């Protein structure tokens, strides 16, 4: 007889999923191994409904960032299936187009281009889309208003506070109107007040219909999500 404690845990679906909503994210028996035999993800099954706000928590090294990177198509699983908005990432060829149009990414380090203005940092991700130069500018200005940074369009990232830089990063992530927002420890370098403002933004875009997947070690912030998924040693902790 197998040891029940060794069986993988499946995260229970939210009320949205139980009601028959479509899934924005599906991980089916996902394993991720790195060279040397390190197992980052150990048979993960997870479903996130469209329009849901899910926070993944756990200690450093538990695999939560690896999980997010697979959903963002920044890495690929050793085995198993990853689907986003019904698309199988394990068989998809044009992953760059997927990342440009389907997901928005926000990281702990804002990754803004230091020599570009705030406005240009947002506009740059819209190059290669159908938007004209004027439309890109209008979209960037609209987003800066949404993140309460109007008037700072021509400042450089070095002239902003940490919280302001992260709000620019969120505006940039929303520029191409993705259906899924992925955030990896976005408040890790921020003071409590700035962190709460970032969470306010996530709640707002979620209320507007966007699915949000947040990775955080801060369990207090995680309580603002619809659902918390806990991880430990590469597995869902139940």
N, C-alpha and C positions, 0 to 999 in steps of 0.2 A: 504493500500500500504506500502511495506517495505521501510525503509530508505536506499537509495543507499549508503550512507556513511558507513553503517554497513555491506555491502556485502564484502566477502573476495576477495582479489586481487590475480589474477593469474599472475605470472611472465611471460612476453612474451618470447616465444622461441627465441633463437639466430638464426642467419642466417644459422648456421650449422644444427640446428634442423628443420628449415623451409625447408631446401633443402632435407629433408628425411633421415638425418643421424640417426643412432641408438642412443638411450639414454643411458648414463652412470648412471644417477641418475633420479629417478622419485618419487616424493612425491605426493600422491593423497589424498586430503581431510584429511590431517594429523592433529590430535589433540594430545597434550601432557598436561595432568593435573597431578599435584603433590598433595600429601595429604594436606588437608586444603583448597582445591578448587583453588589453584594457577594454572592458565592457562599459560603455557610457550609457546605453539604453538596453534594457533586458526585457524583451517581449512586451512592448507597450501597446495597449489598446486604449484609444481615447477618441471621443467624438465631441465636437463642439458645434452647436446649432448656429445657423445664421442669426445675426443680431445679438448674439450672446456676448457677455463680458466675462472672461475667465482669467483668473490669476493662478499661475503655477508657482508654488513656493517649495522651499527645501534648502538644506545647507549647501555651502559651496562644494562643487564637485559631484552633486547628486545627479546631474544630467539634464537639468532644466533648460540651460542655454543650448545644449546640443539638440534637444527636442525642438526648440524654436528655430534653430538654424535649418533643420530638416524641413520644417513647414515653410520657411522662407526660400527653400531651394538653394541655400548657400552650401549645403552639404547633402550627401545622399546616404540612405540607410544601407547597412550590410545586407539586411534581408527585411522582408515585410513591405507593406504598401503605405504610401503617404498620398492622400488626396486633399486638394484644396479647391473649394467651389466646384466639386465634381470632377476635377482634372487629376489624373494620376501622374504625380511628379516623377515617379520612378521610370516612366516610359516617355516622358515629354522631351522633345528635342530643343525647342527654343525657350530655354529657361530665362534668358535675359529679358525677353518680351513678357514672360509671366511675371517676373519681379517688377518690371516697369509698370504694368497695368493692373495686376491683381492684388499686390500687397504693398503696404507702406511699412517702412522699417525705421525704428527709433532705438538707438543704443545708449548705453551709459555714457560713452564718450560721443558727443554730438556729431563729430566728424564733419563739421562745417569747413568749407574751403577758406582759409584765413585771409587770402588776398581779394576775395570777392565780397561785395556788400551783402547785407542781409537779403535785399531784394534779389540780387543775382544768384545767391545760394539757393533760393527757392525756384527761380526761373530755370536754372540749369538742368533740373531733372525733367523738365517738360520739352527739352530739345529732342527731336526725333518723333514727336507726337504730331497730331493733326493741327495743333494750335499755332496760330500766327504769332509774330512777335508781340503785337498789341494784346492779343488774347492771353499770352503768357504773363505779361505784365499785369493785366487786370486781375488774373487769377491769383497771382502772388500778392497783390495789394489786398484782395479780398481775404486771403488767408491770414495775412498779418493783422487785419482788423479782428478776425475771429480769435486769434491768440493774444489779443490786446497789446500789439506792438506797433500800431500805427504811429508814424512819425519817426521810426527808427530805420526806415528803408535803406538809407545810405551809410549807415554805420558798418564798421567791420566787426567780425565776431569778437575780436580782442577788446572792443569797446563796450561789450555787453556783460552783464552778470551771468553766472552759471545757469540760473533759472531762465533768463532771457534767451540764452543760447539754446537751451533745450526746447523752449517753445518755438524757436525758429526751426529746429530739427523736426518738430512735430508738424509744423506748417509744411515743410518740405515733403514729409512723408505722405501728406494728404493731397499734394499738388495734382496728382494724376487720378484722383478720386478712386482709390482702391476700395475693394469690398472688404478687405481684411487688414487691420492694423496690428503689427507685431512690435512689441516693446520689450527689450532685454535690459533689465535693471535701469530703467530710464531716470530714476530718482536717486541712484546710488551715491552721486556726488553732490547732492543738493541739501540745503538746510530744510527743516521741517515745513516751513511756510511755503517755500518754492515747490517742495514735493507735493504738497496738497493742491497747489495750483495746477500742477501737471495732471494730477488725478482728476481734478475738475474738468480738464480738457478731455481726458479719456471718457469720462462719463457723458460729456456733451456729445462727442462724436458717436458714442454708442447709442445714446438716446435718439440721434438723428438716423440710426439704422445701420451703422457700421459694426461688424464683428471685431472684438478686441481681444487679443491674447497677450497677457502681461506676464513676464517673468520677473519675480522679485523675491528677495530674502526677507523683506519687511512684512511680517504677517499682519501688522496693524493696517498698513496701506492695502493689503490684499483683501481685507474685509469689505472694501468698497466695490469689489467686483460682484457679479451675480453668483459666481461659484468659485470655490477654491479647490485646486487640485494639488495635493501634496506629493512630493517625490522624496525618495531616499535610496541611495545606492543604485541608481539607474532604473528603479521601479516606481510605480505608483504606490503610495503608502496607504491607500484606503481612507 
